[in-house]
Amino acid sequence: MRVYRSLDEVPPDTRVAAIGTFDGVHAGHQRIIGDAVESARQKGARSMVITFHPHPLSVIAPLKCPPILTPLNVKTDLIGNLGADELLIIPFTEEFSRLSAAEFCDMLFSSALGAVKVIVGDNFHFGYKASGDTDFLKKYGEKAGMEVVAEPLVTAGGKPISSTRIRNLLLGGRLAEVREILSRPPSTHGKVVHGDKRGRTLGVRTANIEAHVECIFPGRGVYLADLFVGNQPYACLVNVGHNPTFCSTEEGGGQKMRIEAHILDFDRNLYGLNVRIDFLERLRDEMKFDSADALVAQIKKDINAARKFKGYAVCRQAS
């Protein structure tokens, strides 16, 4: 997949374009992109996904901008895996946010882009103060000789799929529902950094993950997960929270969330490496224990539970 970061980079061609923010690349997004890919094949055109970075709300209303589900590099990979030929990442700037709906269409669907068909979700809005909607886009398309398709929202469990719904499910630790909506396990990405090194004294070494600060991950609790070093998965146990056994409530309230992973049967040094954690199952709440011994006893129980899942990652990779 070729990636462009401005319209000026895009060479002339005939295209079918899917447009959206596509945060999370969930099942609804996958259908829009998949339909663009299939339609482009039928027309002998190139399939292009057009998205925006950073998240539009981070420019329009920063205080209302939600934590994102996928950093840009991950979103790029997910879109590429769906078979798109090209990805155009439009820099969402203050100037871009002030384009009228008509100016937005004039810019994106110029003759240079060569779009003969555009596919969006039926809740797609664009232009200054979201003044443009799918009806506006369809009328523009009629004048420009361009087909416009507004896909209805995909549902799961009788409710529309949306990035907001996924965020709420993640915070509640409802991973099975998130997996269904994403068609993959929810994940977080980050660098392994030095922590308190308390795990060594407890006999349970952990990798401390400094996750992307703008990204969301599951709420406080203990999870069964896969940790990926490159493409290699390792079964692990992950604690998301404030480590209440060793941090007072006051300290925990003032700290950012910690992500600590104990990798089963693993003793390599991972400091400085970027890793991915796929969250598979929520095991229990994060708890405060009366002593370090009580904590270690519970961790051993958690490890035994995690061992039942050992090899799951490897099998999934092979399937």
C-alpha positions as CSV (number, residue, x, y, z in Angstrom):
1,M,0.0,0.0,0.0
2,R,1.3,3.4,-1.0
3,V,1.0,6.1,1.7
4,Y,0.6,9.8,0.8
5,R,0.7,12.6,3.4
6,S,-0.7,15.4,1.1
7,L,-2.8,15.8,-2.0
8,D,0.2,17.1,-3.8
9,E,1.9,13.7,-3.6
10,V,-1.0,11.8,-5.2
11,P,-0.4,10.9,-8.9
12,P,-3.3,11.1,-11.4
13,D,-5.3,8.0,-11.7
14,T,-8.9,6.6,-11.4
15,R,-9.9,5.8,-7.9
16,V,-12.6,4.6,-5.6
17,A,-12.2,6.3,-2.2
18,A,-13.3,5.5,1.3
19,I,-13.3,8.5,3.6
20,G,-13.4,8.7,7.4
21,T,-11.5,9.2,10.6
22,F,-11.4,5.4,11.0
23,D,-10.2,5.4,14.6
24,G,-10.0,1.7,15.6
25,V,-10.7,0.4,12.1
26,H,-13.6,-1.5,13.6
27,A,-16.1,-3.7,11.8
28,G,-18.0,-0.7,10.4
29,H,-14.9,0.8,9.1
30,Q,-13.8,-2.5,7.7
31,R,-17.0,-2.8,5.7
32,I,-16.6,0.7,4.2
33,I,-13.0,0.1,3.3
34,G,-13.7,-3.4,2.0
35,D,-16.5,-2.2,-0.2
36,A,-14.1,0.4,-1.7
37,V,-11.5,-2.2,-2.4
38,E,-14.0,-4.5,-4.1
39,S,-15.6,-1.8,-6.1
40,A,-12.2,-0.5,-7.3
41,R,-11.4,-4.0,-8.5
42,Q,-14.6,-4.2,-10.4
43,K,-14.0,-0.9,-12.0
44,G,-10.3,-1.5,-12.8
45,A,-9.5,1.5,-10.6
46,R,-7.2,2.0,-7.5
47,S,-8.7,1.8,-4.0
48,M,-7.8,4.7,-1.8
49,V,-8.6,5.3,1.9
50,I,-8.6,8.9,2.9
51,T,-8.3,9.7,6.6
52,F,-7.2,12.6,8.8
53,H,-4.4,13.1,11.4
54,P,-4.5,14.2,14.1
55,H,-8.0,13.4,15.3
56,P,-10.2,16.3,14.1
57,L,-11.5,17.0,17.6
58,S,-7.9,17.6,18.8
59,V,-8.0,20.7,16.6
60,I,-11.6,21.7,16.7
61,A,-12.4,21.1,20.4
62,P,-9.3,19.7,22.2
63,L,-11.1,19.4,25.6
64,K,-13.7,17.1,24.0
65,C,-11.2,15.0,22.0
66,P,-11.4,11.4,23.2
67,P,-8.4,9.1,23.7
68,I,-7.8,7.4,20.4
69,L,-8.1,3.6,19.8
70,T,-5.2,3.2,17.4
71,P,-2.0,5.3,16.9
72,L,-1.5,6.3,13.3
73,N,1.2,3.7,12.5
74,V,-1.2,0.9,13.7
75,K,-4.1,2.3,11.8
76,T,-2.0,2.4,8.7
77,D,-1.1,-1.3,9.1
78,L,-4.7,-2.3,9.7
79,I,-5.9,-0.4,6.6
80,G,-3.1,-2.0,4.5
81,N,-4.2,-5.4,5.7
82,L,-7.7,-4.8,4.3
83,G,-6.2,-4.6,0.8
84,A,-6.3,-0.9,0.0
85,D,-4.0,0.2,-2.7
86,E,-3.4,3.7,-1.3
87,L,-3.8,5.7,1.9
88,L,-4.0,9.4,1.9
89,I,-3.4,11.0,5.3
90,I,-4.7,14.5,5.3
91,P,-3.1,16.8,7.9
92,F,-6.0,18.1,10.0
93,T,-4.9,21.7,10.7
94,E,-6.7,24.8,11.9
95,E,-6.8,26.0,8.3
96,F,-8.2,22.7,7.1
97,S,-10.9,22.8,9.7
98,R,-12.2,26.1,8.3
99,L,-12.8,24.8,4.8
100,S,-16.5,25.1,3.9
101,A,-18.3,21.9,2.8
102,A,-18.0,22.9,-0.8
103,E,-14.3,23.8,-0.5
104,F,-13.7,20.4,1.2
105,C,-15.3,18.6,-1.8
106,D,-13.5,20.8,-4.4
107,M,-10.2,20.0,-2.8
108,L,-10.6,16.3,-2.2
109,F,-12.4,15.4,-5.4
110,S,-10.4,17.4,-7.9
111,S,-9.6,15.9,-11.3
112,A,-6.1,15.1,-10.0
113,L,-7.5,12.7,-7.4
114,G,-9.7,11.0,-10.1
115,A,-12.4,9.7,-7.7
116,V,-15.2,8.1,-9.7
117,K,-16.8,6.7,-6.5
118,V,-16.7,7.7,-2.9
119,I,-17.9,5.5,0.0
120,V,-18.6,6.9,3.5
121,G,-20.5,6.0,6.6
122,D,-24.0,7.5,6.7
123,N,-23.1,9.6,9.8
124,F,-20.2,11.3,7.9
125,H,-19.9,15.0,8.4
126,F,-17.3,17.4,7.0
127,G,-16.5,21.1,6.4
128,Y,-16.5,24.0,8.7
129,K,-18.7,23.3,11.8
130,A,-19.6,19.9,10.2
131,S,-21.9,21.7,7.8
132,G,-21.6,19.0,5.1
133,D,-23.3,15.7,5.3
134,T,-24.0,12.7,3.0
135,D,-26.8,14.5,1.3
136,F,-24.5,17.4,0.4
137,L,-21.9,14.9,-0.8
138,K,-24.4,13.1,-3.0
139,K,-25.5,16.3,-4.6
140,Y,-21.9,17.3,-5.2
141,G,-21.3,13.9,-6.7
142,E,-24.2,14.2,-9.1
143,K,-22.8,17.4,-10.5
144,A,-19.3,16.1,-10.7
145,G,-20.3,12.8,-12.3
146,M,-19.1,10.9,-9.2
147,E,-21.0,8.1,-7.5
148,V,-21.5,8.5,-3.7
149,V,-22.5,5.7,-1.4
150,A,-23.4,6.2,2.3
151,E,-23.1,2.9,4.1
152,P,-25.5,2.3,7.0
153,L,-24.0,1.8,10.4
154,V,-23.0,-1.8,11.3
155,T,-24.5,-3.1,14.4
156,A,-23.4,-5.7,17.0
157,G,-25.6,-6.9,19.8
158,G,-28.4,-4.9,18.4
159,K,-26.5,-1.6,18.9
160,P,-24.6,0.5,16.3
161,I,-20.9,0.1,16.3
162,S,-18.9,3.2,17.1
163,S,-15.5,4.2,18.4
164,T,-17.3,5.7,21.5
165,R,-19.0,2.5,22.2
166,I,-15.7,0.6,22.0
167,R,-14.0,3.1,24.4
168,N,-16.7,2.5,27.0
169,L,-16.6,-1.2,26.6
170,L,-12.8,-1.1,27.0
171,L,-13.0,0.9,30.2
172,G,-15.5,-1.6,31.5
173,G,-13.2,-4.5,30.7
174,R,-15.8,-6.1,28.4
175,L,-13.2,-7.6,26.0
176,A,-15.4,-10.2,24.3
177,E,-17.7,-7.5,23.0
178,V,-14.7,-5.4,21.9
179,R,-13.2,-8.4,20.0
180,E,-16.5,-8.9,18.2
181,I,-16.6,-5.2,17.1
182,L,-13.0,-4.9,16.2
183,S,-12.7,-8.4,14.7
184,R,-9.4,-8.7,16.7
185,P,-8.3,-8.4,20.3
186,P,-8.0,-4.9,21.7
187,S,-4.4,-3.9,22.0
188,T,-2.1,-1.2,23.3
189,H,1.4,-0.3,22.1
190,G,4.3,1.2,23.9
191,K,7.9,1.0,25.0
192,V,9.3,-1.1,27.8
193,V,10.8,1.2,30.5
194,H,12.4,0.9,33.9
195,G,9.9,0.7,36.8
196,D,10.3,0.3,40.5
197,K,12.0,-3.1,40.0
198,R,9.9,-4.4,42.8
199,G,9.0,-7.5,40.8
200,R,12.5,-8.8,41.1
201,T,12.4,-8.8,44.9
202,L,9.0,-10.5,44.8
203,G,10.2,-13.2,42.5
204,V,7.9,-12.1,39.7
205,R,9.6,-10.0,37.1
206,T,7.5,-7.6,35.1
207,A,7.9,-5.4,32.0
208,N,6.6,-1.9,32.5
209,I,5.0,-0.6,29.4
210,E,4.9,3.1,28.7
211,A,1.8,3.3,26.4
212,H,1.1,6.0,23.9
213,V,-0.4,8.7,26.1
214,E,-3.1,9.7,23.7
215,C,-4.4,6.1,23.3
216,I,-7.0,4.3,25.3
217,F,-6.5,0.8,26.8
218,P,-8.7,-1.4,29.1
219,G,-9.6,-0.1,32.6
220,R,-8.0,-1.1,35.9
221,G,-7.7,-4.9,36.4
222,V,-5.7,-8.0,35.7
223,Y,-5.8,-9.5,32.2
224,L,-4.6,-12.5,30.3
225,A,-2.8,-11.2,27.2
226,D,-0.3,-11.8,24.5
227,L,2.8,-9.6,24.4
228,F,4.4,-9.2,21.0
229,V,8.0,-8.5,20.5
230,G,8.1,-7.8,16.8
231,N,5.9,-10.6,15.3
232,Q,6.7,-13.1,18.1
233,P,3.9,-13.5,20.7
234,Y,4.4,-14.5,24.4
235,A,1.7,-15.4,26.8
236,C,1.5,-13.0,29.7
237,L,-0.4,-11.6,32.7
238,V,-1.0,-7.9,32.6
239,N,-1.9,-5.5,35.5
240,V,-3.5,-2.2,34.5
241,G,-3.8,0.2,37.4
242,H,-2.0,2.0,40.2
243,N,-0.3,-0.8,42.2
244,P,-2.4,-0.1,45.3
245,T,-0.6,-2.6,47.6
246,F,2.5,-0.4,47.5
247,C,1.0,3.0,46.6
248,S,-1.4,4.8,48.9
249,T,-4.8,5.8,47.6
250,E,-3.6,9.4,47.5
251,E,-0.5,8.5,45.5
252,G,-2.5,6.3,43.1
253,G,-5.0,9.1,42.5
254,G,-2.2,11.3,41.3
255,Q,-0.4,8.8,39.1
256,K,-1.0,7.9,35.5
257,M,-2.1,4.3,34.9
258,R,0.6,1.7,34.9
259,I,0.8,-1.3,32.6
260,E,2.9,-4.1,34.0
261,A,3.3,-7.4,32.1
262,H,4.6,-10.7,33.6
263,I,5.6,-12.9,30.6
264,L,5.4,-16.6,31.3
265,D,8.8,-18.5,31.2
266,F,10.7,-15.5,29.9
267,D,13.9,-13.9,31.1
268,R,15.1,-11.6,28.3
269,N,15.8,-7.9,28.7
270,L,13.2,-5.9,26.9
271,Y,14.2,-2.4,28.0
272,G,13.8,0.1,25.3
273,L,11.9,-2.2,22.9
274,N,8.5,-1.3,21.5
275,V,5.9,-4.0,22.1
276,R,2.3,-4.7,21.6
277,I,-0.1,-6.2,24.1
278,D,-3.3,-7.9,22.9
279,F,-5.8,-8.2,25.8
280,L,-7.6,-11.5,25.7
281,E,-9.5,-12.0,28.9
282,R,-10.2,-10.0,32.1
283,L,-9.2,-12.1,35.0
284,R,-10.1,-10.0,38.0
285,D,-10.2,-6.5,39.6
286,E,-7.0,-4.8,40.7
287,M,-6.8,-5.4,44.4
288,K,-4.9,-4.0,47.5
289,F,-3.3,-6.7,49.6
290,D,-2.4,-6.6,53.3
291,S,1.2,-7.8,52.6
292,A,3.7,-8.6,49.9
293,D,3.3,-12.3,50.6
294,A,-0.5,-12.1,50.0
295,L,0.1,-10.3,46.7
296,V,2.6,-13.0,45.6
297,A,0.2,-15.8,46.5
298,Q,-2.5,-14.2,44.4
299,I,0.0,-13.6,41.5
300,K,0.8,-17.3,41.5
301,K,-2.9,-18.1,41.2
302,D,-3.1,-15.7,38.3
303,I,-0.1,-17.2,36.6
304,N,-1.7,-20.7,36.9
305,A,-4.8,-19.2,35.2
306,A,-2.7,-17.6,32.5
307,R,-0.9,-20.9,31.8
308,K,-4.2,-22.4,30.6
309,F,-4.0,-19.8,27.8
310,K,-0.3,-20.4,27.0
311,G,0.2,-21.1,23.4
312,Y,-3.0,-19.4,22.3
313,A,-1.1,-16.6,20.7
314,V,1.2,-19.0,18.8
315,C,-1.8,-21.0,17.5
316,R,-3.6,-17.8,16.5
317,Q,-0.6,-16.6,14.5
318,A,-0.4,-19.9,12.7
319,S,-4.1,-20.1,11.9
